[in-house]
Amino acid sequence: MTQHYFSESPGGELRLREIEVELAGEPRTVVTAGGVFSPDQLDRGTAILLRELPSARELGAAGEAPLLDVGCGWGAIALDAALAQPEREIWAIDVNERSRELTRQNAERLGLAHLRVAAPDDVPAALRFGEIRSNPPIRVGKDALHAILHQWLPRLNDDGIAHFVVAKHLGADSLQRWIASEFAELDVDRAGRDKGFHIIRARRA
């Protein structure tokens, strides 16, 4: 059976490799492995998302409440946030157990004890988030992706905000329209675009 980065238990031996990436404005060495999303580099979409995100100061209260990285892969988005805000509660979730293990290892390597890694079902039910950041797993299919968004967008705080990076050719425009139609309580727009990627912003009204 073909294994995908969104498989719960990727096949093949875990062979760690080190790569150097820029996170929170500085070069960092992290570990990755096959069977996860973009194991050889910081992918272009995530790099654009990290560059375009507003600062915590610009976000106000939303920038202080817990932050959730949905589909964390080897941890790029969550690690970047945790490095930039060492006092903030950061959560990284992924169905892929190898992704979670790599994110844990990278958090330990970088001294990020406040970064919490979990399977989606293990996040406390009462926990709400000031921010959601994600390069969502578009290739899981439309129904599965919509289910993921239905699970997490309602857990934004009253002043919460979500940012998603999606390639235009993978349906960024249609996903933006769908979020706007499904979540009347959210103001949805495009926060930026670059090199074929769109940043979809959804803020609780």
Backbone torsions as a table, in degrees:
resi	resn	phi	psi	omega
1	MET	NA	136.6	177.2
2	THR	-68.7	134.5	179.1
3	GLN	-99.7	139.8	179.9
4	HIS	-119.9	162.9	178.9
5	TYR	-65.4	-16.0	178.1
6	PHE	-99.0	10.5	171.6
7	SER	-72.0	146.0	179.7
8	GLU	-67.8	-38.2	-177.7
9	SER	-132.6	88.9	-179.0
10	PRO	-59.7	143.6	177.0
11	GLY	-80.8	173.0	178.4
12	GLY	89.4	155.2	-179.7
13	GLU	-68.9	143.0	177.0
14	LEU	-77.9	109.2	179.0
15	ARG	-117.7	104.8	-177.0
16	LEU	-72.7	143.8	172.8
17	ARG	-137.3	151.5	178.1
18	GLU	-100.4	138.4	172.7
19	ILE	-133.2	155.7	176.4
20	GLU	-106.5	129.3	-178.8
21	VAL	-136.2	162.8	175.2
22	GLU	-98.0	121.0	176.9
23	LEU	-133.2	135.2	-178.7
24	ALA	52.3	37.8	172.1
25	GLY	82.2	5.3	-178.8
26	GLU	-138.2	153.3	176.2
27	PRO	-69.0	136.5	179.7
28	ARG	-134.6	146.4	175.0
29	THR	-102.3	124.3	-178.6
30	VAL	-127.6	166.3	176.2
31	VAL	-106.8	143.8	175.9
32	THR	-136.8	-179.3	178.4
33	ALA	-164.3	163.7	175.2
34	GLY	-64.6	159.2	178.8
35	GLY	89.5	5.6	175.7
36	VAL	-127.9	169.7	-178.5
37	PHE	-70.7	132.0	174.9
38	SER	47.5	64.4	-175.5
39	PRO	-75.5	-13.5	-173.7
40	ASP	-98.8	-10.8	-175.4
41	GLN	-169.9	168.7	168.9
42	LEU	-75.9	114.6	-174.4
43	ASP	-66.3	156.6	-173.1
44	ARG	-61.3	-41.9	-178.6
45	GLY	-61.5	-45.9	179.3
46	THR	-64.7	-40.1	178.5
47	ALA	-60.2	-40.8	178.4
48	ILE	-66.6	-43.4	178.2
49	LEU	-57.8	-49.2	-177.6
50	LEU	-62.4	-35.5	-179.8
51	ARG	-71.2	-33.5	-173.2
52	GLU	-91.7	-10.3	-176.6
53	LEU	-64.0	141.5	174.3
54	PRO	-69.5	157.3	178.7
55	SER	-74.4	162.2	177.7
56	ALA	-59.9	-36.4	179.1
57	ARG	-63.2	-40.1	179.4
58	GLU	-66.6	-29.2	-177.3
59	LEU	-83.1	-15.8	180.0
60	GLY	66.1	-132.6	-176.3
61	ALA	-60.9	-33.3	179.3
62	ALA	-63.7	-27.5	-179.8
63	GLY	-82.7	1.3	178.2
64	GLU	-111.8	-26.7	-179.8
65	ALA	-71.9	165.1	-179.0
66	PRO	-52.0	146.7	-179.5
67	LEU	-116.2	141.0	-178.6
68	LEU	-121.3	127.0	171.5
69	ASP	-101.6	112.6	-177.7
70	VAL	-93.9	119.6	-177.4
71	GLY	77.0	62.5	-165.3
72	CYS	-73.5	-17.4	-175.9
73	GLY	58.4	-136.5	177.2
74	TRP	-81.6	2.5	168.1
75	GLY	112.4	8.6	-170.3
76	ALA	-52.1	-51.7	-174.8
77	ILE	-67.9	-45.1	-179.7
78	ALA	-66.5	-40.7	179.0
79	LEU	-63.3	-43.6	178.4
80	ASP	-58.7	-45.5	-179.7
81	ALA	-65.4	-42.5	-177.8
82	ALA	-68.2	-35.1	176.5
83	LEU	-67.4	-38.9	-177.8
84	ALA	-75.2	-29.3	-177.1
85	GLN	-132.9	80.7	-175.4
86	PRO	-66.2	-12.4	179.8
87	GLU	-97.6	-2.7	-173.3
88	ARG	-95.2	147.4	175.7
89	GLU	-80.0	119.6	-177.5
90	ILE	-119.5	133.5	177.0
91	TRP	-118.9	136.6	175.6
92	ALA	-123.8	124.9	-178.4
93	ILE	-125.8	150.3	176.5
94	ASP	-164.3	143.9	175.3
95	VAL	-73.8	-21.6	-176.4
96	ASN	-80.3	113.5	-176.1
97	GLU	-65.1	-30.1	177.2
98	ARG	-68.6	-38.5	175.6
99	SER	-59.9	-43.7	-179.4
100	ARG	-63.6	-41.4	-179.6
101	GLU	-64.9	-41.8	178.5
102	LEU	-64.9	-41.5	178.3
103	THR	-63.0	-41.1	176.6
104	ARG	-61.0	-45.4	-179.7
105	GLN	-63.5	-41.2	179.8
106	ASN	-67.5	-38.3	176.8
107	ALA	-62.4	-40.5	179.1
108	GLU	-66.6	-43.0	179.2
109	ARG	-60.2	-35.3	-176.4
110	LEU	-95.4	4.3	176.4
111	GLY	70.1	35.8	-174.6
112	LEU	-104.8	74.6	-175.9
113	ALA	-68.5	-19.2	-177.6
114	HIS	-87.8	1.2	178.0
115	LEU	-90.5	120.4	-177.1
116	ARG	-105.8	128.6	-177.2
117	VAL	-112.1	133.6	-175.4
118	ALA	-153.8	156.5	165.4
119	ALA	-70.9	150.6	-176.8
120	PRO	-51.8	-41.0	-176.8
121	ASP	-74.0	-9.1	-178.5
122	ASP	-96.7	0.4	175.0
123	VAL	-74.2	130.2	-179.5
124	PRO	-52.8	133.0	-173.4
125	ALA	-62.5	-29.1	-176.7
126	ALA	-85.7	-7.5	-174.8
127	LEU	-72.4	132.6	175.9
128	ARG	-118.1	158.2	-171.2
129	PHE	-124.4	141.3	172.6
130	GLY	-78.8	-30.5	-179.6
131	GLU	-139.8	145.5	165.2
132	ILE	-123.1	129.9	176.0
133	ARG	-125.6	138.0	-176.6
134	SER	-162.9	140.7	159.3
135	ASN	-101.2	88.8	-165.5
136	PRO	-67.7	153.2	-177.2
137	PRO	-77.8	76.6	-175.9
138	ILE	-55.3	-35.3	-172.6
139	ARG	-76.4	0.1	173.7
140	VAL	-71.5	-15.0	-177.8
141	GLY	105.7	154.1	-172.7
142	LYS	-61.0	-46.0	-177.3
143	ASP	-62.7	-45.0	-179.4
144	ALA	-66.2	-40.2	179.0
145	LEU	-63.8	-44.0	178.7
146	HIS	-61.8	-37.7	178.1
147	ALA	-63.8	-39.7	177.6
148	ILE	-61.4	-45.5	-178.7
149	LEU	-68.0	-36.4	176.0
150	HIS	-65.6	-28.3	179.6
151	GLN	-74.4	-38.0	-168.7
152	TRP	-107.0	-33.7	-178.4
153	LEU	-61.2	-36.0	176.8
154	PRO	-65.2	-9.9	-178.3
155	ARG	-95.8	12.2	170.8
156	LEU	-72.4	142.1	171.7
157	ASN	-61.3	171.1	179.3
158	ASP	-57.7	-32.6	178.5
159	ASP	-106.9	19.6	-173.5
160	GLY	-75.1	160.6	-177.6
161	ILE	-144.0	143.2	177.7
162	ALA	-121.9	143.1	173.9
163	HIS	-127.3	128.9	177.8
164	PHE	-125.3	136.7	173.5
165	VAL	-105.0	128.3	-176.5
166	VAL	-141.0	134.7	176.9
167	ALA	-68.2	139.9	179.8
168	LYS	-58.4	-41.0	-176.6
169	HIS	-74.2	-9.5	175.7
170	LEU	-101.4	11.1	171.4
171	GLY	102.0	30.5	-179.4
172	ALA	-58.1	-44.9	-177.0
173	ASP	-64.9	-44.1	-178.4
174	SER	-69.1	-34.9	178.2
175	LEU	-67.2	-40.2	177.2
176	GLN	-59.9	-44.0	179.3
177	ARG	-64.6	-40.1	-179.3
178	TRP	-64.1	-45.4	178.9
179	ILE	-59.0	-43.7	-179.9
180	ALA	-62.8	-36.6	-177.9
181	SER	-78.9	-29.2	-176.3
182	GLU	-86.5	-26.3	-173.4
183	PHE	-123.8	85.3	-176.2
184	ALA	-64.5	-21.9	-178.4
185	GLU	-80.3	-3.6	-178.1
186	LEU	-109.6	139.1	168.4
187	ASP	-90.0	120.6	-172.6
188	VAL	-118.4	129.7	176.1
189	ASP	-151.9	-175.5	177.8
190	ARG	-104.3	120.2	-176.6
191	ALA	-84.6	-17.1	179.8
192	GLY	174.1	170.3	175.4
193	ARG	-155.3	150.4	-179.8
194	ASP	-166.4	136.5	174.0
195	LYS	50.6	39.9	176.2
196	GLY	84.4	4.3	178.2
197	PHE	-110.9	140.9	176.7
198	HIS	-112.4	142.6	173.0
199	ILE	-101.8	109.5	178.2
200	ILE	-89.2	128.4	-179.7
201	ARG	-114.5	131.1	178.5
202	ALA	-130.0	114.8	-177.2
203	ARG	-117.0	134.0	178.7
204	ARG	-66.5	124.9	-174.4
205	ALA	-72.7	NA	NA
